[in-house]
């Protein structure tokens, strides 16, 4: 179907650009589209936009064009410390009262109420409720304080050093060492190489308040700042007036210095790096190509951006296919582009490899780039890439009025810091529609010419022990160059892709019973094959439908003799093709179709789940039909690959210093149960391919045992016939298969500890790391089970808030703390009490770990004896209420609420009733929550202080003397110590975020 009519009117988004000019030389407007944008007399820029999602919320930011690149040698880490101290104290707010204010209005201090420092900028972000007029005013006042009134006193600094040091220490693991040295290699010859935002340990420990103040006064000027406000405002004018009121009177005492630009030099000779990291999560190869990040100023630049996107898509699909071949050269491989710093980006090709397989992987990676240069992509490959890009922009266009305020805030921040144009989704959709059909395979293939090893290329290898040398890497480069020069590389051999997902049409089922649940706004159907389907139509997102199907009976039903084979069944089936087609083939069959389906075989349930566009609901149901009707048959090649990947994962885990800690913590808290024990190498010998496939084939066979919940933008007149055709068309087997009553599900084979345990686990590690885990066994009585579960949730939030206040804000010795509950693995039985635990985790300086444990335990004892304050209770109630209000506007929330109503212990055949009881239970607990009831809940649910476990990870200090023998640094052409890659694309992608330090 067409994406857009050529005659789409701009009135659909108001206001809009006066015209949609498709001429290549057409320059984009420098002013951002669709937002009130301006500059105050003092130089401050503002962006203000009314946006209704989420309702009664505002997403705010203060963007500052000041990052670690501006630091002098004795200031390395200062930009990040200033950002930390902003939340400690300002002229108006002292003693972390900003954090207290945010929590008091239900805006948690965490991922949303955060700030990040990168090389070129610092961004302070707030997500706040605005149902009370004074909240927006005070939040903007907080940003104004950040701009010029951060206190930076000696006391503030001393309290925060420990938190910053803990963040620094957290980075000093294998991934951090690899990434930091990789960055040094990439940026060699530039100041960026020596300005990682986290800074230097010595500076963090010794920097003076005067140095912080000098940096702050020198660079924090309003002319370097922008305020971004996106939210459910009644109008933008009043918000702009608030910004003027809080910022307009501020002026700099002197003219600010210009922000200097720091260039990264390009180079013709490739750089080679080899790094042995004993704690690495695997062997990896990275090939990087640096290039100028040209601003997207014209339609021509936009067209080039689409060409590059198509190149990445087409090449990634080839790399995926290669990874699925027999004796593949790597376990996974992909290419992506990253903006490294201002005006510089890189195309980075990353592979994770089997042990001793890095050279083979390197050869294959270079070979594929050369193959594209010689033979190009096929028109079919380009049509797949074109369909994917068109599908993405179509989804964005359909939901153009439903974008989250935080997403728009991010766009406006990038417009300010990086001059990234904002032209509007309508214009972008039209550009896609008119440009994509004219892009040829030859044009996309030509981009490979920019990926020669002479194009600022850095080739890197990381391994846990040395198997290669630099000369081996250089020889492979010369080998591929020779093969390319002699045209000895064969063309790409593509796979055949079937047209249809299903081979035979199902026999349409019918509705046996239909029930309406008015209080949920949902309809429940019982189909002729016994499957139960509940759907709820929403309008939260125009292009989203979510679904989950579940059936009771999972891995807990298996004896130990069958556990290891059966637990591998889903992994093996996925590689073989659980939807009737190999993954590499299905990938192309679904190209451009916004649909995703996956499965899970868990402790007590088997599930399939996914999401799709309403336009592709039929495709989603076809995949579910295929799941139930496909018989997965053993494949020796797939088995070999799966076992190889599993073995590499086990070996990588054993190199991780945290493994012995987590293993021992599980043993202490759950016993030496095979269910909680991670796979060992000898366990792989217990996996039987045939039995694994047999078990998987029984898991998704009987539709009568499944309940399916569908939530999203659905039209029942379209959805119900598809439900009957594909879900109702799954044949019910003659005899029930894995038909379990929820009352009699077998519990997991483990026991909670009955006495206090405190144990230190010493693990060999290159740099000191320390992790603390404190567990309290809990028991919830069946008499008021649902209310007790709610109380447990409130208790975990109370404990997390109080421990963060104590250990982070008062003592300044941790960066973060998490408190979570585990309630018997979500055992879905209807009778009897259930057990679980409340788990506290934080990392810290090894030298003070025992002291912090005692402080935490004493705080919990104090809360049990004295109870929390009124403010504590009000805070957690407000946080829970705001999260609830946000959830009511999300499909995921309603999906989980309906699933929870089915899976609740009080469900007795009517989800409307169970939903009502659960909702009333929440309201009842909220109304009853006082300092006294919270104190009694602590005493009731966590009754005995001495019944807890403490496990502490500590470094085995004798290993520190061996650091030099671990790190084998070798380099071609330069003297600096530089290193290799990240083990796998995901780790690399996460790694780049490490260079944007968050507080």
N, C-alpha and C positions, 0 to 999 in steps of 0.2 A: 504494500500500500504506500502511497506517496507520503513523504514526511510532512511537507507543507505545500499549500497551494502557492503558485507563483504570485498570487494576488493577496497574500496575507497582509492584513491591514495593521499599521503600527498602533492603532487605537487599542489593541489587545493589551498592550503594556503602555501605560501613560506616565510620563511623556516618552517619546521615542525620537530617534534620529530623524531628520527631515527626509532622508532618502537612503536607500540601500544600494550604494554604488559598488558594482563588482569589478570595476576597472583595476588592473593590477597596481597602478601607480596611485590609486586612491589612498590618501593618508587618513589614519584613524584620528578621531578627535582626542586631543590630549586631556580634555576634561572627562571625568568618569561618567558613564551613562546611568541614568535612573537614580541619582542620589543628590541630595543637597550638599554642595561642595563650596568651600570658601576659605578665606584666609583673614585672620584678625590683623589689626595694625601692628601687633607685636610679633607677627610672623607665624603664629600657630595656625596650622591647617585643620579644617574639620570636615568630616563626612557624616551626614545624618540621613537616615532612611527609615521610613515607616515599613515595618514588615510584621505580619500577623503570626509568624510561626517561630517559636511557641507563643501561645497567647499569654498576655500579661507578663512578658519577660523582655529584658533588654540585654543585648550583648555589647559590651563596651570595651574599648581598648585605648591605651596611650602608646603610640608607636614612636620610638626615639631612634634616630639614625646614628646611634652610638653603640659600638660593639667592641669586642676585644682587640680588633685590629688597631684601635687608637691608643692602646696601652704602650707605655714605655717599658723598658726591660724590668725595672723595679716595680712595675704596676701589673705584671702578668697575673690575671685573675681578678683585678679590681672591678671591672665592669660587672662581672657576675656577683661579686660581693655587694656592690651598691644595690643591685637589683634585689638581693636577699634582704638587705637592711630596710628596703622600702616598706616591707610588711612588718618590720619590728617597731619602728617609731618614726614619726614625722613631727612637725611643729604642733599639730593639733592632736594627733593620735599617738599614744605612748603604750609601751608594754604589750605589743601585739594586739592593741584594741581594734585595729583594722580587721584582723582575723576574727575577733570576737563579734564585731559588727556584722561581718559577712555571714557568720554562722547563725547569728541571732535572727537574720531575715531568711534563713533557710538556704543561703548560698554557700555551700560547703567550701572550705579551704582545701583545694586539691587540684585536679586536672583542669577544671574550668576557672577557678579563682587562682590563676597562676601567672607566672611571668617567665619569659625565656630570654636568654642572652645568647646571641650568635656572634659571628665575626663582625657583621656590619650593622646590626641593630639590636635593640632591646625592646621587647613588647610586653606591656602589662595588660592583663585581660581580666574582665569581670563578667559574670553572667548572673543577673539579679532579677528578682521579681519587681514589678512596678505597679502592683495593684494599689499601693499607697503612694500618693504624690511625693512625699518626702524621701522615699527610698532612692529614686532616680537622682534627686538633687544631691543627696549625701554621697552617692556612688561617684558622681562626677566630681564632687569635692575631693574624694579620695584620689582620683586621678590627678587633680590639680595639685594636691600635696606631693604626689610622686614627682611632678614636673620640677618642683623647686624647693621643697621643704623637707626632704629626707634628712633625718637628724644626724646620723653618722657619728654618734658619740662613742667614747671609749667603752662604756658599759655595754652599749648595744653591740658593738663589734665583738667584744669578748664573749658575749652570750651566743653569738651566731657562728663563731669560728668552728665550733665542733660540728654543727650541722653542715657547713660547707666542706669541712674536712671529710665528713662521712660520705658526702656526695663524691668528693675526689677519690676516696678509698674505693667506693663502689665501682668506679671506672677502671680501677687498676686490676682487672681480671684479664683473662686471655683475649677476649674480644676487644677490650679497651686498649691493651698494648698493641695488638695487631692494627687496629684502626688508627691509633695515634701515629704510629710509625708510617703507616700507609699514607696518611695525610702529609707527613713531613716529606715523603718522596714526591708526591704529586705536586706540592707547592714549592719545591726546592727553588731557591733563587728569589723568593718573595717573602715579605714580612709575614704573610699568612701562614707560612710553615711553622713559625714559632709563636703563634698567638691563639692556641686552643683556648676556648672560652673558660674552661675550668681552671686554667692558670697553673702556677707552680706551687708545690707543697710549701716551700719556704715562704713564699709571699703570703699564702693563706694563713700561715701560722704567725707571721711577724709583721705584716703590713700595719702601718699606723693609721689612726683616724685622720690625721692631717693629709696623708697621701690620698685617701678616699675622697676627702673634701676637695682637694685640689682637682682631682679628675672630674668630680661631679660638677664643680663650678665652671671648669674649663669647657666641658662639652654639653652639659644639659642646658640647652637654650631652647626657647619656644620655637625659634626658627628652624630647629632640627626635629620638631615634634608634630604629631597629628593626633587629634582626638577622633575616634570612630565610635558612633552610636547607632546601632541598628536594633529596632525593637518594635513592640506593639504599641506605638505611640498614637495618640489621638491626632497629633499634627507634628510637623518638624520644626515649626517656628519657635514653639515654646522650648524645645530641646536646645536649639541654637542659642536662645536667650540664656539658658542655664550655663552653656559653655562660655558665653561672653561674660556672664556674671562671675564665674569662678576663675576664668583665665584672662579676661580682658584687661584687668588692672596690673598684670604681671609684666615687668619689663626687665631686660638684662642690664646689669650695671655697666657692662662694656660690650663692645661689638664682639660677637663670637668669632673664633677662628674658623676659616673654611674647613670643611671636611676633606681631608686629603684622599686621593685615589691611589691605590696600591695595585700595580700590575703583576700578573703571573707570567713569567717568560715561557714562550713556546720553544720547542726543540725538535730537530730533525732526527737525531740519533735516539733510538728507543732506550729507555731505562729498564734495566733488569734488576729484580730484587728477589732474594730468597731468604726466608725466615723460618727457623725451627722454633715452634712454640709448644712445649710439652703439654700444656693444658688446652690446646686448640680443640675445638669441637669437631674437627675433621680436616681432611686435606682439601685444598682449594686452589683455583687458578683465577686470577683477575687480569683482564686486558682492558686498559683504560685509554681513551682518546680524548684529550682536552681540546676545546675549541671556544671561540668567542661566543658569548651569549648575546646574539643580536636582538635588539629590542624589536618587538612586533609592531612596527610603525605603519605598515601599509598592507593592502590586500595581498601583495606579492609575498611579503614575509609570512602572512597567514597561510598562504598556499604552500610555502616551503615547510612550515610547521606540520601541515597535514601530510606532506610527502614523507617527512622524517617519522611521523607516527606510523604511517603505513609500512615503512621499512622495518621498524621495530616489531610490529605485529607479525609481519610475514616471516622475519628471521626467527622470532621466538617460537613460532609454530614449527619451524624446521627443527630447532634445537630440542623442542619437546619430543618430536618424533624420534630423533636420534637417541634420546635418553631411554626410549622404550624398546630399542632394538636389542637383539641378542648380543651379548658381550659389548654393551654400550661403553663408550669411552669415559663417560661420567655418569653420576647418579642424577644430576639435574644441571641445567644450564639456562641462562637467560641474559638478555641485554636490556638495559634501561638507560634513560638520560637523567642527569641530576644537575641542578644549578648548584655549583660548589660554593661560589662567593659571588659578589656583585660583578656582573659582566663576564663571568666564566662558568662554563658548564662542561660536562664530560659524558661521553657515551661509555658505559662500563659494562663489560661482558663478564659474567661471573659463573663459575661452575664449582660444584662440590663433587669430590672424586673419591674413589676407593683408595685405600692405602697403596702407596707406590704407583698410583695412576695419574699423577699430575702431568707428566710429560705427554702421555697419550691424550689427555684432555686438552692440553695446550695445542697440540698438533691438530686435533679435530676442530677446535674453536677457530684457529687461524684458517684452516681449510675451508670452513663454511663461508667466511668473509670473502676469501679468494674465489670460491665457487660462484658467489653472487656477482662479483666483478666480471668473471669470465662468461657466465651463462645467464645471469639475471634471474628474476622471478618470473613465474608463469602468470598468464592472465588470470587463471583460476585463483592463484594465491593472492593476487592483488584484489580480485573481486571479494574474497573473504575479508581482507583487511578493510576494504571500502565499506562492506556491510557492517562490520563492527563499529567503525567510526560513526557511520550514519545512525546506527542503533543507539549509541551513547548520546549523541546530540539530540536525537528524537526524545529520549527519556528526559533529558534536561529541559527540553522545550515543553513537554507535557506538564512538568512540575515546576515551571518557571515562576508561578505564584505561590509555591509551597516550599521554597528554599528555607533552610534553617538560618536564623539570624547570625549564628556563629560562622556559617559558611560565607555569608556576605561580608561579615566583618573581616574575615581572612582575605577576601578579594580586595577590599579597600585598603587593608594594611599593605598588601603587595603593590598596589598602585602607588602608595606613598613611598615605600622603601625601595622598590625596584623599578618604578615607572612602568609597571605592567598595565597595558591598556584595558579598560573595561568598556566593551562595546555593546553589551546586552545579549541575552540568549537569542532573541529573535534575529538579530543581525548575524550572529554566529551560525544559527540554524540555516539561514539563507546562504551564507558563505559555504557551508558544508554541501548544501544541495547543489549549488551551481559549480563548485570547484571539483568535488570528488569524482564525478563522472568523467572529467577531462584528464585526470591524472593517469598516465599510462604506466605499464609495468617497467618499461625502459627508464622512465624518469625516476621511479622509486629505486630501481636497481643501481642507478648512477650514484646514489648517496654512498654506496660502498667505497667509492673513490676517496672519500674523506676518512676512511678507516684503514689506511696504510700504516705500517709500523713506523713510517717516517713522519707521521702526523701527530707529534707530541704524544707518543705512545709510551705507556708504562706497562710492562709485563711482570707480573708478580706471582709468586708461589708461596703458600704457607703449608707447612706440614708439621706433624707432632714429632717427627724425627727425620734426620737427613737421609734422603735417598737420591738426591740429584745435586748438580752443581750448576753454576751460571753458564758454563760452556755448553751444557746440554740444552739449555733454553735457547741460546744463540744459534746452535746447530739446527734446531727445529724451525726457527724463523728463516734461516737460509734455505732449508729444505723446501718449505712452502713457497718461498719466493721463486726457487728454481722450477718447482712444479707449475707454478702459475705462468712463469715466463715461457715455458715450453708447452703450455696449454695441455698439461697432462692430468688435469682434474676433470673428472666426468661431470655431466649435467646432473641436476637433482632428479631423482626418480620418485614421483609423487604416488600417493596411495589412491586407490579407487574409493570414492565416497558414495554410498547409496543415497537415493533420494528420500526414501521414507524411513521413519524411525521404527514403525511396526510393520511386520510382514503380512499379518492377517488381521482382518477387522474383528473386533470383539463382538460378542452377542450382548446387546444392550440390556442392562438390568432394569428394574423398576422400583418404585417407592412402596415399601410395605407400611410404613408409618411416618407421619410428619407432625412435628410439635413446634410450637412457637414459644420462645422464651422472651417475653416482652421486657423484663427487667434487664436483660442483657442486650436485647436487640438482635437476637440470633435465632436461626431456624435449624432444627435438628431433623435429619432424615435417617430412617433405617432402610437400607437397601435389601433387595431380594437375596443377595449373597451373604447377608448378615453384617456387612460393614455399616458402621454408624458414621455419619458425616454431619458436622455442625458448621454452618457458615454465618459470618457476620459481615454485612456490607458497611464500609466506611468511606469517607471522602478525605482522609488525612493526606494521602498521596495519590495523585492521579495515575501513577505508573507502578503501583506496588500491590501485590497480592502475596501473602505469606500463608504457609500451611505446614502442619505437622500431623503425622499419623503415628499412633503408638499402640503397642500390644504388650500386655504383661508377660513376664517370663524372659529372663536374660541370663547372664553368665553366672549368677548366684546359684542357679539350678544345676550347674554342672559339677561333677566330682573332679578332684584334682587331676585324675588320669585323662580327662577330656578337655580340661581347661586350656592348656597351652595351644593345642591345635585349633580349638573353637574360637579362642580369642583372636587368632590370626585370620579367621575366615573372611571378615569384611575387607581387610587389607588385600588379601589375595584376590577376592572377588572383584574389587575395584580395579586391580591391574589387568585381570582377565577381561572384564567388561560385564558388569552386573546389569547393564541396561540392554544387553544383547549386541553391543558393538564395542570394539576396542576403544580405549580412551582417545587415542590419536585420531581415530575415524570420527567418533562422536563429537570431538572438538570442532571439526569442520562442519558436521551436520547441524550443529547448533550455532554456527557463526551468524552473528547479527540478530539472534533470537535471545531476548532477555529472559532467560530461564536458568535456574540452577536447582538441582535435586541432589541430596546426599542422604546417607544412612548412618545410623549409630546402633551398635549393640552394646548396651550398658549393663549395669549390675542387675536391675530388676525389669528393664523394659527393652523392647526393640523399637526403633523409630525410623521413619523416613521424614525428611523435612526439606524445606527450600523456599524459594520465592520466585516470582515472575512478574512480568508485565501482564495486565489484563489481556493485551493483544495476543499473548502466547500461553494462555491458560491451557489450551488444548495440548500444546507441546508438553507442558509440565505433567498433565495427567497421562499422556502417552508414555512418558518416562516411568511414572509410577506403575502403569500397566505392564511395561516391559520388566520392571523389577520383580513383579510377582510371577511373571510367566517365563522368565529366562532361567534356564538351568545352567549354572556355572559349572564348567567341566575342567578338570585339572589340566595344567599346562606346565611342563617341566621348565621351559624357558622363563615363564613368569615366576615360578617358584624359586628359581635360582636368583633372579633379580631381587625378589622380595626378601629372601634370606640374606642376600648380600647387603642390602640397605639396612636391614635390622641389625646385622652383625656390626656394620660400621657405626650405627647409632649406639650400640652397646659399648663398643671400644671408646667412642667419644665420651660417653657418660662416665666411663671409668677414669678418664683423664681429668674429669672435672673435680676440683677439690670439694665441691658441695655434695658429691654423690655419697660419700661415707656418712656425712651428716644427715642427709635426708633419709637414707636407708636405715640408719640407727634410730632416727626419730619415729619412723613408721613401726619398727620393731617394738619400741617401747610403748607406743600409744595403741597399736592394734595387734600386737603379738606377731609372731613369725608366720603370718598367713601368706599362702601363695598368692592370694588375690591382691594383696598390697605390695608384695615383693616385686621389684622390677625384673624384667627378663634378664637372665644371665646367658652367657654363651652356651653353656651346657643345656639350657632350656630349649634352644633351637633344635637340638637333636630329638626333642619330644614332639615336634610339630610334624603331623602327618598331613600331606597335601590333600589326599582323598577325603579324610575325615573333616578337614577344615572346610572343603567345598560342600560336603554333605550337610554339615551343620548350617552353613550359610543358606543353603537351598531350602532348609526347613524354616528359617527365620522369617522369610517373606513369601509365604505360600498360602496361608489360610486367611482370606479377607474377613471372615466372620469374627476374628479375634481383634480386629483393628478399629480404633476410633480416630477419625480424621477431623481436624479443626482447620478452617479456612477463614482468614480475616484479610480484608483489603477492599480495593476498588473493584467490586464484582457486580455484574448485572445478573440477577437470578435467572432471567429468561435465556441468557447465554450460558451461565455456569452450570445450572442444573442438568440440562441435556448432556453436557460434557461429563458431568459427574456420573450420570447413569450409563453413559456409553463406555467410559474407560474404567472408572472405579467400580461401578456396578457390573461391568463386563468381566471382571476377574472371577474366574470360576471357583466356586467353593469345593474343596476336596471332599471325597466320599467320607473320610474319617477326619475328625479334628486333629490339627497339628499345632503343637505347642499351645494348647488351650489351658490357660491357668486362671484360677480364681484369685482375685487380689487378696482375699482373706488368708490365703495359704501360700503366699510367696515365701521362698526360703531366704532367710537372712544371710548376710555375708558372713563368711567363716572367720570371725575375729572376736577378740574380747578386749574391753577397755581395762586399763590398769586399775588396781584396787588400792594402791598405796603411792606415797610420794617418791619420785625419782628425780635426781639431779645428776646429770652426766655431761662431761666435757668430751667432745670428739675432736681429736687432733688429726689434722689432715695435712699432707705435704702440699705446699703451695709456694709459688714464686714470690708473690707479694701478699702481705698480711690481709686476710679477710676474716670477718667474724659475723656469724649469724646466730640469733637467739630465737628459740621457739619455746613458748610456755603453753601447755595444754591443760584445760580443766575438763574432766569428764562431767557430763550433765545427764540428768534423767528427767524426762517430761512425762507427767502422769496423764493417763488416758481420759480422766474425768473432764478436764478442760484443755484438751490437747491443742486445739486451734488457737486458743487464747495464749497458751504457754509458748507456742511457736512465735506469736507476735511479740510477746515479752522478751523472748530470746533475741529477736531481731533488734529491739530497742536497747537491750543490754549490750550487744556487741557494738552498737554505735556509741553508746555512752562510754564504754571502756576505751574505744579507739580515740574518742575526743579527749578524755581525761588523760590518757597516757601520752598523747601527742602534746597536750598542754604541759605535762610534767617533764617529759624527757626531751622534748624539742624546744619548747618556748621558755621553760623555767631553767633547765639545766643545760640546754644547747648541746646535747651529746648525740642526737640521732637526726637523721634526715626525714624519715617517715616511719610510721608504724601501721600495721594492719591487724585487724581483729575480725575473725570470721567464725561462722558456726558450721559444724558438720552434724547433721541430724540423721544418723543411721542410714546414710546413703539414700535418703528419700524412700524408705521402705513403705510400700503402699498397702499395708495391712489395716484392717478395721478395728482390731481389738488389741488390748495390751498396751503397756507403757513402751516408750521408745527411748533409746539412749543416743548419745552423741558427745560432742566436745566443743568447747570454745577455744580457739587457737589464736595466740598472740605471737606476732613475728616482727622483728626489727634487726637491722644490722648496726654495728657500732665498733668503736675502738676495742680490740681484744683486751686491752689492759683494764678496761672498766666494765666489762660485760657482766661480771658477777654483781658488781655494785648496782648496775642498772636493773638487773633482774630483781634484786631486793627492793629497789625503789618501786618497781612495777607491782610486785606482790604486796608491798605495804600500802600502796594506793588502793589496790582492790580490797584489802582488809579494811582500810579506812572507809571506803564506800559502803561496805557491808555493815560496819559498826555505826557510822554516822549518817549514811545516806548521801545522795547528791544534793546540790543546791537547787533552788527554784529555777535559777538561770540555766543550769545544766539540763533540766527537764524541758524547759521551754525551747532550748536550742534543738534538742533531738526531735521534739515534736514538730518544730518548724521545718527542719531538714526533711523529715519523713513526709510531711504534708506537701512541701514543694515538689519533691520527687514524685509523689502520687499525682499531683496536678499535671506535671509534665507527661507522666505516663498515660494519662487519659487521652492524650492527643497522639498516641503512637500505636501503630498496628501491632508491634511486638508486645506491648503491654497487654493489649486485649487478647492476643493469642495465648500468652502465658496465663492470664487470668482464667480464660475458659478451660485451658488444659488443667490448670490447678483445680478448678471446680470438678472436673471429671476424676482427677487423681487424688482428690482429698479423701481422708478417712471418713468424712461424714457424707460422702456421695452415696445415695441410695436409689439412683435411677432417674433423678431429676436435677439437671445442672442448674436450672433456674433457682431451685431451692438451695442447693449447696453454695452457689454463688452468693445468694442473699445471706446465708448464715456466715460465710467467710467475711463478707463485707461488714456485717453487723459485728462480728468478732473484732475486726480491726477497729471499728468505731468505739466499741465498748472498752477496749484496752486503751485507746487514746484518751477517752474521757476519764478513765480511772487513773491515768498516769500522774503521779505526784512524787515528790521526794520519798515519801514513806512507802508507797507501793513499789517504787523502783528498788528501794532498800530491801523490802521483803522479797521481791523477785530475785535479787542477788543472793539472799540467804537461802531461798528455796531451790533455785536452779543451780547455784554454785555453793552448796552448803558447807563444805569443809575446806578450809584453806590448805590443810596439809595433804589433801588428795589432789595433787597436780604433778605434772612432769615438766622438767626443764632440760632442754638439750641445747648445748652451746658448741658451735663450731669454732675451733681455735687453730691457728697455724702451728705446724710442726716446725719449730724454730730452727732446728738443725739444717733444714733444707735451704735456708737463706744463704748459707755459705756456698751453695752450689748454683747460685743464679748465673754466674758467668759461664758455667759449663752448659747451661740450658740454652742460652740465647746465642745462636750462631748467626752472626750478621755477615752477609756478603753482599757486595754491590759492584756493579760495573761502572767505572768512569767517575765516581765521586767518592769522597771520604766519609760522608755523613752516614750515621746509622739509620738505615731505612728498611722498610719491611714489605710484607706481602699482603695477601688478600684476606677476605672474610669468607668463612666457610659457608657458602650458600647465599643465594640472592636475598632471602629474608633477613638474615643476620646483617648483610651489607646495608639493606634499606633501613633497618632499625639503627644501625651504627651511625648513619649520617645524622640521625636525630640527636645522637649523643653530643654532637657539636653545637646543639642549641640547648644550653643548660637551663633546666627548669628549677624553680624554687617552690 
